[in-house]
C-alpha cells in the first residue's frame, strides 16, 4: 500500500508558476502558485 502511494506522488505533474511559467520546486506544505523568485519580487 505504501509503495503505491509513493508511486502515485512521483507521477504527479510538476507545478508551474502562474506568474512566469517556470517549473517550481516542490514544497510539501506549500499551496502557493508562484515560484520563490516571483514571491520575492512581491515582497520587495
Rosetta constraint file for C-alpha pairs under 8 A:
AtomPair CA 1 CA 5 HARMONIC 6.52 0.50
AtomPair CA 2 CA 6 HARMONIC 6.39 0.50
AtomPair CA 3 CA 7 HARMONIC 6.28 0.50
AtomPair CA 4 CA 8 HARMONIC 6.15 0.50
AtomPair CA 5 CA 9 HARMONIC 6.37 0.50
AtomPair CA 6 CA 10 HARMONIC 6.30 0.50
AtomPair CA 7 CA 11 HARMONIC 6.41 0.50
AtomPair CA 8 CA 12 HARMONIC 6.72 0.50
AtomPair CA 14 CA 23 HARMONIC 6.58 0.50
AtomPair CA 14 CA 24 HARMONIC 7.19 0.50
AtomPair CA 14 CA 26 HARMONIC 7.89 0.50
AtomPair CA 15 CA 23 HARMONIC 5.89 0.50
AtomPair CA 15 CA 24 HARMONIC 5.43 0.50
AtomPair CA 15 CA 25 HARMONIC 7.67 0.50
AtomPair CA 15 CA 26 HARMONIC 7.22 0.50
AtomPair CA 15 CA 33 HARMONIC 7.90 0.50
AtomPair CA 16 CA 21 HARMONIC 5.60 0.50
AtomPair CA 16 CA 22 HARMONIC 5.57 0.50
AtomPair CA 16 CA 23 HARMONIC 4.56 0.50
AtomPair CA 16 CA 24 HARMONIC 5.52 0.50
AtomPair CA 16 CA 33 HARMONIC 7.42 0.50
AtomPair CA 16 CA 34 HARMONIC 7.81 0.50
AtomPair CA 16 CA 35 HARMONIC 7.95 0.50
AtomPair CA 17 CA 21 HARMONIC 4.82 0.50
AtomPair CA 17 CA 22 HARMONIC 5.46 0.50
AtomPair CA 17 CA 23 HARMONIC 6.32 0.50
AtomPair CA 17 CA 24 HARMONIC 6.11 0.50
AtomPair CA 17 CA 33 HARMONIC 5.59 0.50
AtomPair CA 17 CA 34 HARMONIC 4.58 0.50
AtomPair CA 17 CA 35 HARMONIC 5.37 0.50
AtomPair CA 18 CA 33 HARMONIC 5.77 0.50
AtomPair CA 18 CA 34 HARMONIC 5.71 0.50
AtomPair CA 19 CA 34 HARMONIC 6.15 0.50
AtomPair CA 19 CA 35 HARMONIC 7.99 0.50
AtomPair CA 19 CA 38 HARMONIC 6.86 0.50
AtomPair CA 20 CA 38 HARMONIC 7.47 0.50
AtomPair CA 22 CA 35 HARMONIC 7.60 0.50
AtomPair CA 23 CA 35 HARMONIC 7.91 0.50
AtomPair CA 24 CA 34 HARMONIC 7.76 0.50
AtomPair CA 24 CA 35 HARMONIC 5.49 0.50
AtomPair CA 24 CA 36 HARMONIC 8.00 0.50
AtomPair CA 25 CA 35 HARMONIC 7.52 0.50
AtomPair CA 26 CA 30 HARMONIC 7.77 0.50
AtomPair CA 34 CA 38 HARMONIC 6.01 0.50
AtomPair CA 34 CA 39 HARMONIC 6.17 0.50
AtomPair CA 35 CA 39 HARMONIC 6.19 0.50
AtomPair CA 36 CA 40 HARMONIC 6.07 0.50
AtomPair CA 37 CA 41 HARMONIC 6.47 0.50
AtomPair CA 38 CA 42 HARMONIC 6.53 0.50
AtomPair CA 39 CA 43 HARMONIC 6.46 0.50
AtomPair CA 40 CA 44 HARMONIC 6.45 0.50
